[in-house]
Amino acid sequence: MKSKNIKRLENYPDILSLEDVRSILDVRTKKTAARWLQNKGIFYFRVGREYRIPKVHLVNYFMGLSSM
């Protein structure tokens, strides 16, 4: 599953939105994607109400490397 997700990331920008992460993880809601980021400890930042996730941190998570 992890290598499949890394392959999917090639078509996304360097800074991902929560909607991008939702699509990559194939989950139904943005709320679920946000919970997943928080529970897995993947680095993200917020711009107003929007989540922004550097793609490199998601790749590192899928490869089993530390996100922080």
RAFENZI-V787140 format. One record per helix or strand of 3 or more residues. SS is the DSSP state (h for helix, s for strand). FROM is the first residue (numbers start at 1). LEN is the number of residues. Records with the same first field share a line. If there is no record, write none. Layout:
SS: FROM-LEN / FROM-LEN
//
This chain:
h: 2-10 / 18-8 / 30-11 / 55-8
s: 15-3 / 45-3 / 50-5
//
